[in-house]
């Protein structure tokens, strides 16, 4: 029985890996390159097509392998991406990134709680959706679940709505940037993308798409965006501590939930530190770059496989409306915040 479970798990991972290989192959076609679509974007598109056509034919016991790609493979890919960044890159992002992240996280949480009350939603679903929108998507929802102590279906609803709007943002931001709607410099676009998109994978994917369409020699958006996003992910720790204290006080000082803080942001920072020392040979850095890109393509493909239209129906109207309002706040309010902060520090 144990062997069957392992075989099913590996089958799920292999399915995603094959899709990622196909995405990498398709991204190399001249027609696809003309559309400025990276392997990550092609991967999530292939995954979404599969999710809404043939997913029902996949054995259910393959799901753990697919979920493994959306979490552990994603985080490993992000950590390896740290070997393409130096401490000087982080310093270049500077204090504006921290200010933008703190404002986005705190204001999104406040708006989420107020809107949840206005919509007469249960507080647990509203809190989980707000945490996911403000910090790092599904990972933040899962991290907050032991503190909020909501029922499993509420966690699933929050994850679904956050993933839906995060995926939409990943396509919308590059499109708005290419259309000239977002009048921002590369520095501001990095702050905006990293400070307002939901998932780490969404930030990477959007940054990749923006850079692919940029004129040769233009400053990279993806690199500062990922750094800004990782600072935002690290803010999950103090946010969960504050939530635990507030919820404990509201429950009359009862037992607090155990706080789970993802370790991969700190490993990402460690990778940056190692790369800054320049101790790795060039071939090693290149190998890690290729491995990071393929792992992130796998993660994006798996995310697409998990994005079916059924999730729209299962989420219901109120959680969907709350996530939509927070998405619009991040889109428009985040734009104003980035503009204001960059003017303030210049």
C-alpha positions in Angstrom: 0.0 0.0 0.0 2.8 2.3 0.9 4.5 1.6 -2.4 1.3 2.4 -4.3 1.1 5.8 -2.5 4.7 6.6 -3.4 4.1 5.6 -7.0 1.0 7.8 -7.2 2.9 10.7 -5.7 5.8 10.3 -8.2 3.2 10.1 -11.0 1.8 13.4 -10.0 5.2 15.0 -10.0 6.2 13.4 -13.3 2.9 14.7 -14.9 3.8 18.2 -13.9 7.5 17.8 -15.0 6.3 16.6 -18.5 4.0 19.6 -18.8 7.0 21.9 -17.7 9.2 20.3 -20.4 6.4 20.9 -23.0 6.1 24.5 -21.8 9.9 25.0 -22.1 9.8 23.6 -25.6 6.8 25.7 -26.7 8.3 28.8 -25.3 11.2 28.3 -27.7 9.0 28.5 -30.8 9.4 31.8 -32.7 5.6 32.4 -32.7 5.5 32.1 -28.9 8.7 34.3 -28.5 7.0 36.9 -30.6 4.2 37.1 -28.0 6.8 37.5 -25.2 5.6 34.5 -23.3 8.1 32.9 -21.0 8.1 29.1 -20.1 6.3 30.0 -16.8 3.4 31.7 -18.5 3.1 28.9 -21.1 3.2 26.4 -18.2 0.3 27.9 -16.3 -1.7 28.2 -19.5 -1.1 24.6 -20.4 -2.0 23.7 -16.8 -5.3 25.7 -16.8 -6.3 24.1 -20.1 -5.7 20.7 -18.7 -7.5 21.5 -15.4 -10.7 22.5 -17.3 -10.7 19.6 -19.8 -8.9 16.4 -18.8 -8.2 16.8 -15.0 -11.1 14.6 -14.0 -9.4 11.7 -15.7 -6.3 12.0 -13.4 -6.4 9.6 -10.4 -7.1 11.4 -7.2 -4.1 9.9 -5.5 -1.8 11.8 -7.9 -3.0 15.1 -6.2 -0.3 15.0 -3.5 2.5 15.0 -6.1 0.9 17.9 -7.9 0.5 19.9 -4.7 4.1 19.1 -3.9 5.1 21.0 -7.0 3.0 24.1 -6.0 4.7 24.3 -2.6 8.0 22.6 -2.1 9.2 22.7 -5.7 8.1 26.4 -5.9 10.0 27.3 -2.7 13.1 25.4 -3.8 13.0 27.3 -7.2 12.7 30.6 -5.4 15.6 29.8 -3.1 17.8 28.8 -6.1 16.8 32.1 -7.7 18.6 33.8 -4.8 21.9 32.7 -6.4 21.2 35.2 -9.2 21.0 38.1 -6.8 23.6 39.9 -4.7 23.4 42.0 -1.6 24.1 45.1 -3.7 20.8 44.3 -5.6 19.0 44.1 -2.3 20.5 47.4 -1.1 19.4 49.0 -4.4 15.8 48.2 -3.6 16.3 50.0 -0.2 14.0 51.5 2.3 11.1 52.2 -0.1 10.5 48.5 -0.5 10.1 48.0 3.2 7.8 51.0 3.5 5.6 49.8 0.6 5.4 46.3 2.0 4.5 47.4 5.5 1.8 49.7 4.1 0.4 47.1 1.7 0.2 44.4 4.4 -1.3 46.6 7.2 -3.8 48.5 5.0 -4.9 45.3 3.1 -5.6 43.6 6.5 -7.6 46.5 7.8 -9.6 46.8 4.5 -10.2 43.1 4.5 -11.6 43.0 8.0 -13.8 46.0 7.5 -15.1 44.7 4.1 -15.8 41.3 5.7 -18.0 42.9 8.3 -19.7 45.0 5.7 -20.5 41.9 3.7 -21.6 40.1 6.9 -19.1 37.3 6.3 -17.8 35.0 9.1 -14.7 36.5 10.6 -12.5 33.4 10.0 -13.0 33.4 6.2 -12.5 37.2 6.0 -9.3 37.0 8.0 -7.8 34.1 6.0 -8.7 35.8 2.7 -7.2 39.1 3.9 -3.9 37.4 5.1 -3.6 35.7 1.7 -4.2 38.9 -0.2 -1.9 41.0 1.9 1.2 38.7 2.2 1.8 35.8 0.0 -1.3 34.1 -1.2 -2.0 30.4 -0.5 1.1 30.0 1.6 0.0 32.8 3.9 -3.5 31.3 4.2 -2.0 28.0 5.3 0.4 29.7 7.7 -2.5 31.6 9.3 -4.9 28.7 9.6 -3.5 27.4 12.9 -3.8 30.9 14.4 -7.3 31.6 13.0 -8.5 28.0 13.6 -11.1 28.0 10.8 -12.8 25.0 9.4 -11.0 23.2 6.5 -13.5 24.4 4.0 -13.0 28.0 4.9 -9.2 27.6 4.3 -10.0 26.0 1.0 -12.3 28.9 0.0 -9.7 31.5 1.0 -7.0 29.7 -1.0 -9.2 29.4 -4.1 -10.2 33.0 -4.2 -6.6 34.3 -3.6 -5.2 32.0 -6.3 -7.8 33.0 -8.8 -7.2 36.8 -8.5 -3.4 36.3 -8.1 -3.4 34.4 -11.4 -5.4 37.1 -13.0 -3.0 39.8 -11.7 0.0 37.9 -13.1 -1.5 38.3 -16.7 -3.0 41.8 -16.1 0.1 43.6 -14.8 2.3 42.9 -17.8 -0.5 43.6 -20.2 -1.2 47.0 -18.5 2.5 47.8 -18.5 2.9 47.0 -22.2 -0.2 49.0 -23.1 1.3 52.0 -21.3 -1.5 52.2 -18.8 0.9 51.9 -15.8 3.2 55.0 -16.2 6.0 53.7 -14.0 9.7 53.4 -14.2 11.4 50.0 -14.0 12.1 50.7 -10.3 8.5 51.6 -9.5 7.2 48.6 -11.5 9.4 46.3 -9.4 8.0 47.8 -6.2 4.5 47.7 -7.5 4.7 44.1 -8.8 6.5 42.7 -5.7 4.4 44.8 -3.3 0.9 43.9 -4.6 0.8 40.6 -6.4 -0.5 37.6 -4.3 1.9 34.6 -4.8 5.7 34.5 -5.1 5.1 32.5 -8.3 2.8 35.3 -9.6 5.5 37.9 -9.0 8.1 35.9 -10.7 5.9 35.1 -13.7 4.7 38.7 -14.1 8.3 40.1 -13.7 9.5 37.5 -16.3 6.7 38.6 -18.8 7.5 42.4 -18.2 11.2 41.9 -18.8 10.6 39.8 -21.9 8.7 42.6 -23.5 11.1 45.4 -22.4 13.6 47.0 -24.8 17.1 45.6 -24.7 19.2 47.1 -21.9 16.2 48.3 -19.8 16.6 47.7 -16.1 15.2 44.4 -14.9 11.8 44.4 -13.1 11.8 40.7 -12.1 14.8 40.9 -9.8 13.7 43.8 -7.6 10.1 42.6 -7.7 11.1 39.2 -6.2 13.2 40.9 -3.5 10.3 43.2 -2.6 8.0 40.2 -2.5 10.4 38.2 -0.2 10.5 41.1 2.2 6.7 41.0 2.2 6.7 37.2 2.9 9.0 37.7 5.9 6.4 40.2 7.3 4.1 37.1 7.7 5.9 36.4 11.0 5.0 39.6 12.8 1.6 39.7 11.3 0.8 36.2 12.7 2.1 37.2 16.1 -0.2 40.2 16.1 -3.1 38.1 15.0 -2.5 35.5 17.6 -2.4 38.2 20.3 -5.6 39.9 19.1 -7.5 36.6 18.7 -6.3 35.3 22.1 -7.5 38.5 23.7 -10.8 38.3 21.9 -11.3 34.7 23.2 -10.6 35.7 26.8 -7.0 34.9 26.8 -7.4 31.3 25.6 -4.7 29.1 24.1 -3.1 30.6 21.0 -2.6 28.7 17.8 0.8 27.5 16.9 2.5 30.0 14.5 4.0 28.4 11.4 6.5 30.6 9.6 7.9 29.4 6.2 11.7 29.0 6.3 12.2 29.5 2.5 12.4 33.3 2.7 15.4 33.0 5.0 17.0 30.4 2.8 16.5 32.8 -0.1 18.4 35.5 1.8 21.1 33.0 2.6 21.5 32.1 -1.1 21.9 35.9 -1.8 24.6 36.1 0.8 26.5 33.1 -0.7 26.2 34.5 -4.2 27.5 37.9 -3.0 30.7 36.2 -1.9 31.3 35.0 -5.4 32.5 31.6 -4.3 30.6 29.6 -6.9 32.1 28.9 -10.3 30.3 30.4 -13.3 29.1 27.0 -14.5 27.6 26.4 -11.0 25.7 29.7 -11.1 24.4 28.8 -14.6 23.3 25.4 -13.5 21.4 26.8 -10.6 19.8 29.4 -12.9 18.5 26.7 -15.3 17.3 24.5 -12.3 15.5 27.5 -10.8 13.7 28.3 -14.0 12.6 24.7 -14.6 11.4 24.3 -11.0 9.4 27.5 -11.2 8.0 26.4 -14.5 6.9 23.2 -12.8 5.3 25.2 -10.0 3.4 27.5 -12.3 2.2 24.5 -14.3 1.0 22.8 -11.2 -0.7 26.1 -10.1 -2.5 26.1 -13.5 -3.6 22.5 -13.0 -5.2 23.5 -9.7 -7.0 26.5 -11.3 -10.4 25.1 -12.5 -13.6 27.0 -13.1 -15.2 24.8 -10.4 -13.3 26.9 -7.9 -15.3 29.9 -8.9 -18.5 28.1 -8.1 -17.3 26.5 -4.9 -16.0 29.8 -3.4 -19.4 31.3 -3.3 -20.4 35.0 -3.8 -19.2 36.7 -0.6 -15.7 35.4 -0.4 -15.3 36.0 -4.1 -16.6 39.6 -3.7 -14.2 40.2 -0.8 -11.2 38.9 -2.8 -12.3 41.0 -5.8 -12.4 44.2 -3.6 -9.0 43.4 -2.2 -7.7 42.7 -5.7 -9.0 46.1 -6.9 -7.4 47.8 -3.8 -4.0 46.2 -4.5 -4.3 47.2 -8.2 -5.3 50.8 -7.8 -4.4 51.6 -4.1 -1.0 49.8 -4.5 -0.3 52.0 -7.6 -0.9 55.1 -5.6 1.1 53.9 -2.7 4.2 53.1 -4.9 3.9 56.5 -6.6 3.7 58.3 -3.2 6.5 56.4 -1.6 8.9 56.8 -4.5 8.2 60.6 -4.6 8.7 60.7 -0.8 12.1 59.0 -0.9 13.3 61.0 -3.9 
